[in-house]
Amino acid sequence: MALALGGCASVADVPLIGVPANAPPRPESAGTYLPVHDVPPPRQEEMLSLADQTRIEKELSDARTKGKATAASDAAAIAATAPPPPAKAKQPAAKKKADATDKSTK
């Protein structure tokens, strides 16, 4: 019952388990919390202007179109120069099970 209620306690504090012999000593005081509510200062640089934003979007669109065209031409060139895949060799037909049982009964 004591172990069930002590779920929030450290395992090392349980009398039967204890601390290993080679464990370092605990610090005298608890550490400080990280400053999670400290907000960084506002940015000094300006945001993109509408003209710069549209220019960059156009450059990205052009690069995407060029990449698609290059990929399509590369795929066509590979398809044109690649040899056809080799034909699969035909395997002999497996004997029927009925033939095997007929031979064993003769």
HUGI-V579724 format. One record per pair of residues at least 24 apart in sequence whose ideal C-beta (glycine too) atoms are under 6 Angstrom apart, sorted by sequence separation. I is the first residue (numbers start at 1). J is the second residue. D is the distance in whole Angstrom. If there is no record, write none. Layout:
i = {I/I}
j = {J/J}
d = {D/D}
This chain:
none
